[in-house]
Amino acid sequence: CLYRMGHLDEAVAMFDTLAGTCVPEYQGCHYLAGEICHVRGELDEAVSRYQRSPSEPSVLYNLALAHFQLHQLNDAAVTFIRAFSFNQHICEELLGRPTPREFDPMQGYLASPSYAEEFLDACGAIWRGQQDALAFMARCYEDPLVQRQLHDSFGLLHDSPWSGPTTEELQRVQGLAQRVLERIMY
C-alpha cells in the first residue's frame, strides 16, 4: 500500500524489514525495493537489490536494464539471455511485437504471455524511453546463436529461484553472451 500510495521511503523501509526475515516468500521484497531504486535512478542500489531477489523473469529483465544503463554491457547481455530463457514473451512485448497467445502449461505461469502483460503493466515506467536498451536487447535476442540456443533447449538455465544457476550453466551463458557481444558491437 505504501508503494502504491507513493510513500517510497516508507515502502523501502518496510520491504527491507520483510526481506530481512527468514520467510522465503518475502525475498521478493528485495525486487520491489530495487524497482523503487531503479525509478529514482539509484542504479547501483537497484542492481544490488535485484541480485538478492529470487530469479524470476521480471527481476532479470529489470536487472539487465540496470546493467545496460550502468554501461555494464557484458552483464547486461548475460542477464538478458537468462531472461529470454525464462520468458521470451516479455522481450516481444517490450519490442512492441505481436506475440502468439498460446500457453504451454508445462513451462508454467512465469513463462506465459499473461506474465509478460503483467510485467509491462507493472514495470512499463522503468522501460519507457529506453530506446538504446531496447535496441541492445533486440540485437541480443535476434542473434542467431541465441535463437538457436533458445530453440534447441527447453531453456538455457534450470536454476531454482532460490539458489540461482549452477556455475556450469552460468559459464555457458556468459560464453554465449561474450560471442553475441563480439558480433553486435563490432
C-alpha positions in Angstrom: 0.0 0.0 0.0 2.8 2.4 0.9 4.5 1.7 -2.5 1.2 2.3 -4.5 0.5 5.4 -2.5 3.8 6.9 -3.5 5.3 6.8 0.1 8.5 5.3 -1.4 10.9 5.9 1.6 8.5 4.2 3.9 7.9 1.4 1.4 11.6 0.7 1.1 12.0 0.5 4.8 9.1 -1.9 5.1 10.5 -4.0 2.2 13.9 -4.1 3.9 12.2 -5.3 7.2 10.2 -8.0 5.4 13.1 -9.2 3.3 15.3 -9.4 6.4 13.0 -12.2 7.8 13.6 -15.9 7.2 10.3 -16.2 5.4 11.1 -17.2 1.8 8.0 -15.6 0.4 9.3 -12.2 1.5 12.5 -12.4 -0.5 10.7 -10.7 -3.4 10.7 -7.6 -1.3 14.3 -7.1 -2.5 12.9 -6.8 -6.0 10.2 -4.3 -5.1 12.8 -2.1 -3.3 15.0 -2.5 -6.4 12.2 -1.1 -8.5 12.0 1.9 -6.3 15.7 2.5 -6.5 15.6 2.0 -10.3 12.8 4.6 -10.7 14.8 7.0 -8.6 17.9 6.5 -10.8 19.9 4.8 -8.0 21.1 2.1 -10.4 23.9 0.6 -8.3 21.5 0.1 -5.4 18.8 -1.3 -7.8 21.3 -3.9 -9.1 22.3 -4.9 -5.6 18.7 -5.4 -4.6 17.7 -7.2 -7.8 20.6 -9.6 -7.3 19.3 -10.5 -3.9 15.9 -11.4 -5.3 14.7 -14.8 -6.5 15.4 -15.3 -10.2 12.2 -14.5 -12.0 11.7 -13.0 -15.4 10.7 -9.6 -14.1 13.8 -9.4 -11.9 16.1 -10.5 -14.7 14.7 -8.1 -17.3 15.0 -5.1 -14.9 18.4 -6.2 -13.8 19.6 -6.4 -17.4 18.2 -2.9 -18.0 20.0 -1.5 -14.9 23.3 -3.2 -16.1 22.8 -1.6 -19.5 22.2 1.8 -18.0 25.4 1.4 -16.0 27.2 0.6 -19.2 28.0 -2.9 -18.0 27.3 -4.5 -21.4 28.6 -7.9 -20.7 26.5 -8.2 -17.6 23.5 -6.8 -19.5 23.9 -9.4 -22.3 24.3 -12.3 -19.9 21.2 -11.2 -17.9 19.1 -10.6 -21.0 19.9 -14.1 -22.3 19.0 -15.6 -19.0 15.8 -13.6 -19.1 14.9 -14.8 -22.6 15.2 -18.4 -21.4 12.6 -17.7 -18.7 10.1 -15.7 -20.7 10.5 -14.7 -24.3 7.1 -13.0 -24.4 8.4 -10.1 -22.3 11.0 -9.3 -24.8 8.5 -9.4 -27.6 6.1 -7.2 -25.6 8.8 -4.7 -24.8 9.7 -4.5 -28.5 6.1 -4.0 -29.4 5.9 -7.2 -31.5 2.7 -9.3 -31.7 3.2 -12.5 -29.8 1.3 -15.7 -30.1 -1.1 -16.2 -27.3 -0.6 -19.9 -26.9 0.4 -21.1 -23.5 2.3 -24.2 -22.7 1.3 -25.3 -19.2 4.5 -27.4 -19.0 6.5 -24.2 -18.9 4.4 -22.6 -16.2 3.0 -19.2 -15.4 6.4 -17.4 -15.3 6.9 -18.2 -19.0 3.4 -17.2 -20.0 2.1 -14.4 -22.2 0.0 -13.3 -19.2 3.0 -12.8 -17.1 4.6 -10.7 -19.8 1.5 -8.5 -19.9 1.5 -8.1 -16.2 5.2 -7.2 -16.3 4.5 -4.4 -18.8 1.7 -3.0 -16.6 4.0 -3.1 -13.5 7.3 -2.1 -15.0 6.5 -0.1 -18.1 7.5 3.2 -16.5 11.1 1.8 -15.9 11.4 0.9 -19.6 9.7 4.0 -21.1 12.2 6.0 -23.2 14.9 3.3 -23.0 15.3 3.0 -26.8 19.1 2.2 -26.7 18.5 -0.5 -24.1 15.6 -1.9 -26.2 17.8 -1.9 -29.3 20.6 -3.7 -27.4 18.1 -6.2 -26.1 16.7 -6.8 -29.6 20.2 -7.4 -31.0 20.9 -9.9 -28.3 17.6 -11.7 -28.7 17.7 -11.8 -32.5 21.3 -13.1 -32.6 21.3 -16.4 -34.4 23.4 -18.0 -31.7 20.8 -17.0 -29.0 17.9 -18.0 -31.1 19.4 -21.4 -31.8 20.1 -22.0 -28.1 16.6 -20.9 -27.2 15.1 -23.2 -29.8 17.4 -26.2 -29.2 16.9 -26.4 -25.5 13.9 -26.1 -23.2 15.9 -23.3 -21.6 19.4 -22.1 -21.1 19.2 -22.4 -17.4 17.4 -24.6 -14.9 18.2 -22.7 -11.8 15.8 -22.5 -8.9 14.7 -19.0 -7.9 16.3 -19.5 -4.5 19.7 -20.9 -5.4 20.4 -19.4 -8.8 22.2 -21.0 -11.7 24.9 -23.5 -11.3 28.5 -22.4 -12.1 28.4 -24.5 -15.3 25.1 -23.0 -16.5 26.3 -19.5 -15.8 29.6 -20.1 -17.6 27.7 -21.4 -20.6 25.5 -18.3 -20.8 28.5 -16.0 -20.2 30.3 -17.6 -23.1 27.3 -17.2 -25.3 26.9 -13.6 -24.2 30.5 -12.9 -25.0 30.2 -14.3 -28.5 27.0 -12.3 -29.0 28.6 -9.1 -27.8 31.5 -9.6 -30.2 29.1 -9.9 -33.0 26.8 -7.0 -32.2 29.4 -4.5 -31.0 31.8 -4.7 -33.9 
